[in-house]
Amino acid sequence: MVSGVGPAPTLRQHNIPIIADRSGVGQNMQDHIYFGPSYRVNAPTFSAFSNPTFAAQAAQDFNENASGLYTNPTTDVLAWEKVPDSFRSAFSPQTLAALATFPPDWPELEYLSLGAYLGYQQNLATGDPNDGYNYASLAASIVAPLSRGNLTVASADTATPPLINPNWLTHPADLAVAVAGFKRIRKFWDTDSMRRFRVGEEESFPGLAIQTDAQIEEIVKRSSNTIYHAACTCKMGRANDTMAVVDVGGRVFGTRGLRVVDASVFPLLPPGHPQATVYGFLFFSFLSCLSFPPPWGVSGAGFDMWKAEWLTFWTDALAEKIACDVSGSC
Ligand SMILES: Cc1cc2nc3c(=O)[nH]c(=O)nc-3n(C[C@H](O)[C@H](O)[C@H](O)COP(=O)(O)OP(=O)(O)OC[C@H]3O[C@@H](n4cnc5c(N)ncnc54)[C@H](O)[C@@H]3O)c2cc1C
């Protein structure tokens, strides 16, 4: 917006010269939030770091052998699913209709295993009860979110933080999915496999006194946090969509020679973690930057084959680059 591309009234308000009046800039914000119950368990988790002897040994294991609990990213296992029928049957017709706007194979819940206490997520470093027990959590994340946030500028100076309004859980369907996910997680902890891992009958957070949908909704609202997937505030769309900011190649409507190539152009936040999609779009946008001059004498199907070869070449090159980045060998 401070560059002059955004809703004209906002730009005028901050005396920003208007380059393109695009009212969609800053709208359509989507994110994945997560929340979930925590239990006492009979294996060392991040809770054990509050024991100075354990923490010192873990630091030594990490520094000397690249092993131990410090090598753990907290979340080892992720899983996705549509809300199963046993919970889905409680959904209102409005919730079902809203969820039906996603493609049929689009998951609605992601589960994240956490070797740590989650609780209200006010402070992950100090939130653990620190009472000598180890805690673990299974979190749910809403990955077909229907709530939409927005952001705008507070001044024409990029040093001034923007005003961000995430609007999480404002769509009733998101709350319904959240409650279903929360109940599903409790069922998971109640299985024979997980009972062997649990210490005692209690649920440490929020506690089994929280039972009704209204109570669970309240806990979800108070304990949710972002997974940092905020996106979609410059959405891609057709030229006749007044809220679209860029076209399919990331070209900004109303400008020349300007593209946006990042997660803000997603029209819809993918249900997984977005980094790979950002790379994918980067690659696609790069290809669409090339003018693709057909080699001499090549046209029609021949041109398509030539393009496909280019695509394969760049896909391989990109895959190689990512692999060497990940392995640290480049
Ligand atoms: C803590 C955390 C954990 C995450 N974990 C995962 C994960 O495990 N898997 C996954 O898929 N995704 C993960 N994500 C999400 C993922 O990182 C983002 O979705 C992705 O990086 C978005 O890519 P982007 O290109 O849109 O933005 P970014 O990666 O944020 O890139 C924006 C870039 O623009 C630069 N910039 C900003 N302002 C200016 C300016 N004025 N001038 C010039 N440059 C500027 C920034 O420095 C930055 O380099 C995580 C995010 C966070 C915060």
PDBQT file of the ligand as one rigid body, heavy atoms in Angstrom, charges set to zero:
ROOT
HETATM    1  C1  LIG A 401       7.877 -19.713  13.030  1.00  0.00    +0.000 C 
HETATM    2  C2  LIG A 401       7.360 -20.160  11.679  1.00  0.00    +0.000 A 
HETATM    3  C3  LIG A 401       7.371 -21.491  11.354  1.00  0.00    +0.000 A 
HETATM    4  C4  LIG A 401       6.922 -21.922  10.098  1.00  0.00    +0.000 A 
HETATM    5  N1  LIG A 401       6.997 -23.241   9.785  1.00  0.00    +0.000 NA
HETATM    6  C5  LIG A 401       6.648 -23.633   8.562  1.00  0.00    +0.000 A 
HETATM    7  C6  LIG A 401       6.819 -24.995   8.164  1.00  0.00    +0.000 A 
HETATM    8  O1  LIG A 401       7.305 -25.838   8.925  1.00  0.00    +0.000 OA
HETATM    9  N2  LIG A 401       6.430 -25.355   6.899  1.00  0.00    +0.000 N 
HETATM   10  C7  LIG A 401       5.888 -24.449   6.034  1.00  0.00    +0.000 A 
HETATM   11  O2  LIG A 401       5.554 -24.838   4.903  1.00  0.00    +0.000 OA
HETATM   12  N3  LIG A 401       5.708 -23.166   6.387  1.00  0.00    +0.000 NA
HETATM   13  C8  LIG A 401       6.093 -22.735   7.614  1.00  0.00    +0.000 A 
HETATM   14  N4  LIG A 401       5.921 -21.434   7.974  1.00  0.00    +0.000 N 
HETATM   15  C9  LIG A 401       5.242 -20.533   7.039  1.00  0.00    +0.000 C 
HETATM   16  C10 LIG A 401       6.186 -20.084   5.933  1.00  0.00    +0.000 C 
HETATM   17  O3  LIG A 401       7.419 -19.678   6.495  1.00  0.00    +0.000 OA
HETATM   18  C11 LIG A 401       5.533 -18.920   5.189  1.00  0.00    +0.000 C 
HETATM   19  O4  LIG A 401       4.235 -19.274   4.747  1.00  0.00    +0.000 OA
HETATM   20  C12 LIG A 401       6.370 -18.548   3.984  1.00  0.00    +0.000 C 
HETATM   21  O5  LIG A 401       7.679 -18.189   4.385  1.00  0.00    +0.000 OA
HETATM   22  C13 LIG A 401       5.741 -17.362   3.271  1.00  0.00    +0.000 C 
HETATM   23  O6  LIG A 401       6.581 -17.021   2.213  1.00  0.00    +0.000 OA
HETATM   24  P1  LIG A 401       6.562 -15.558   1.613  1.00  0.00    +0.000 P 
HETATM   25  O7  LIG A 401       7.542 -15.542   0.501  1.00  0.00    +0.000 OA
HETATM   26  O8  LIG A 401       5.156 -15.163   1.360  1.00  0.00    +0.000 OA
HETATM   27  O9  LIG A 401       7.045 -14.595   2.789  1.00  0.00    +0.000 OA
HETATM   28  P2  LIG A 401       8.453 -14.590   3.591  1.00  0.00    +0.000 P 
HETATM   29  O10 LIG A 401       9.108 -15.933   3.569  1.00  0.00    +0.000 OA
HETATM   30  O11 LIG A 401       8.130 -13.975   4.922  1.00  0.00    +0.000 OA
HETATM   31  O12 LIG A 401       9.327 -13.598   2.751  1.00  0.00    +0.000 OA
HETATM   32  C14 LIG A 401       9.131 -12.203   2.784  1.00  0.00    +0.000 C 
HETATM   33  C15 LIG A 401      10.485 -11.600   2.561  1.00  0.00    +0.000 C 
HETATM   34  O13 LIG A 401      10.342 -10.205   2.277  1.00  0.00    +0.000 OA
HETATM   35  C16 LIG A 401      11.323  -9.503   2.974  1.00  0.00    +0.000 C 
HETATM   36  N5  LIG A 401      10.837  -8.122   3.142  1.00  0.00    +0.000 N 
HETATM   37  C17 LIG A 401       9.876  -7.669   3.949  1.00  0.00    +0.000 A 
HETATM   38  N6  LIG A 401       9.701  -6.351   3.790  1.00  0.00    +0.000 NA
HETATM   39  C18 LIG A 401      10.564  -5.963   2.838  1.00  0.00    +0.000 A 
HETATM   40  C19 LIG A 401      10.870  -4.708   2.222  1.00  0.00    +0.000 A 
HETATM   41  N7  LIG A 401      10.221  -3.590   2.554  1.00  0.00    +0.000 N 
HETATM   42  N8  LIG A 401      11.832  -4.677   1.291  1.00  0.00    +0.000 NA
HETATM   43  C20 LIG A 401      12.486  -5.810   0.930  1.00  0.00    +0.000 A 
HETATM   44  N9  LIG A 401      12.239  -7.033   1.473  1.00  0.00    +0.000 NA
HETATM   45  C21 LIG A 401      11.295  -7.081   2.424  1.00  0.00    +0.000 A 
HETATM   46  C22 LIG A 401      11.465 -10.273   4.277  1.00  0.00    +0.000 C 
HETATM   47  O14 LIG A 401      12.705 -10.003   4.890  1.00  0.00    +0.000 OA
HETATM   48  C23 LIG A 401      11.371 -11.730   3.783  1.00  0.00    +0.000 C 
HETATM   49  O15 LIG A 401      12.625 -12.246   3.389  1.00  0.00    +0.000 OA
HETATM   50  C24 LIG A 401       6.397 -20.977   9.190  1.00  0.00    +0.000 A 
HETATM   51  C25 LIG A 401       6.377 -19.619   9.536  1.00  0.00    +0.000 A 
HETATM   52  C26 LIG A 401       6.872 -19.219  10.758  1.00  0.00    +0.000 A 
HETATM   53  C27 LIG A 401       6.877 -17.739  11.094  1.00  0.00    +0.000 C 
ENDROOT
TORSDOF 0
